[in-house]
Amino acid sequence: MKSLLPSSVEARKLREVSFALLLRDRQPLEIAALASALGFDQAVTATAVADLAAVGWLDLDSQGCVIGAAGLSLSHGPHRLQLAEQSFQTWCAYDSLGIAAALSSDAVLETACGQCGVLIKLAFAAGQPERNGPELLWLATGGSDLRSSFCTPTVLLCGPEHGAAWAQNQADRGQLLDLHSAAQSGAADWASCAQAARRLA
């Protein structure tokens, strides 16, 4: 999958540290605290946060605090991810699979089939999905808009029939993956966030 991440080192560090602090503290991140954790000037941090939030790479609350990063959010997103005793939302189903896998965490994902809306509940043990089907992940190719072109169409499907229907609806702009392959791919994509989480734990 082609990387959709911001290219600058500063943007990546901001994303990773925000993810780690949200995971650790489960509370909104004030700009001053985030700047301190990053070792950035506060004004530079505020500008970077605003820029990334404007293109969907961070979630902010009404006070301008960071409440979502790298797909992990305190309140935004249609997918529920339980990590240990903590509950989060994620922007897309791939976020949930990748985050659980990269953290090697016991977890539970609750979402809905993108095609029919039936509830899908999937448990993880040490980051590995408890089963490899019949559900499939549709991993969208993505485009210039992270949320609408990648996150929204990247969903779990309850089985091959609905996977095929979803792929057709998406004009094949993506690929179907089994759960274990999706988790393995996600573990690589969230590896740097997991490293930041361990460093700041």
Beta strands, then each sheet from edge to edge (+ up, - down):
strand 1: 58-60
strand 2: 66-69
strand 3: 72-73
strand 4: 79-83
strand 5: 86-90
strand 6: 107-112
strand 7: 119-125
strand 8: 128-129
strand 9: 136-140
strand 10: 155-157
strand 11: 174-178
sheet 1: 1+ 2- 3+ 5- 4+ 6- 7+ 8-
sheet 2: 10+ 9- 11+
end
